[in-house]
Amino acid sequence: MEARTLLGNPFRIMSLQELAIPVEIPEPYSTLEENAREKSMTIHRLTGKNCFGEDTGLETEALNGEPGVLSARYSGVSGSAVENIRLLLSRLEGKTNRRARFRTVISLIWQDREYSFTGICNGTIRTEEKGQSGFGYDPIFQPDLFSRTFAEMTLQEKNRCSHRAQAFNQLKTFLLPWPG
């Protein structure tokens, strides 16, 4: 679980499976913020515990923010990461503006209040896939100030600049002062 790696040892993070919650929480909304909130509120209603939900999207300038909130389902509900990449590359074909950003939003329910944390990683979409690491759009996303895609980086390198790492670092900073 990526959250465990990004938050580190002081926190006990449990997945829905570990909590024996067999629900697949839908992402019905048009913004990352609303989908993250839906996840955290649903988990909080089911458990009564402090919890968080997260949603991430890849937003391209030339396509008015696509795939955005639909990043995981860009090529359809049953589409794969490979199909999502192919569709994005085909829609960007011939476009000179390949600027994009990954954005992660975390909705934390802490002591019955909601807090939100956002991480953004700016970069460009490459014309071809490079690298074998990571997942999703990592083989075509090259973050600013780097000459490699996320998929060409080690997890440690990616976690120094990624959108998720930024959002989880904000969450960690918020939680560290709280006892137990």
Buried (B, 14 or more C-beta within 10 A) or exposed (E): EBBBBBBEEEEEBBEBEEEEBEEEBEBEBEEBBBBBBBBBBBBBEBBEEBBBBBBBBBBBBBBEBBBBBBBBEBBEEEBEBEEBBBBBBEBBEEEEEBEBBBBBBBBBBBEEEBBBBBBBBBBBBBEEBBBEBBEBBBBBBBBEEBEBBBBBBEEEBBBEBBBBBBBBBBBBEBBEEEEE
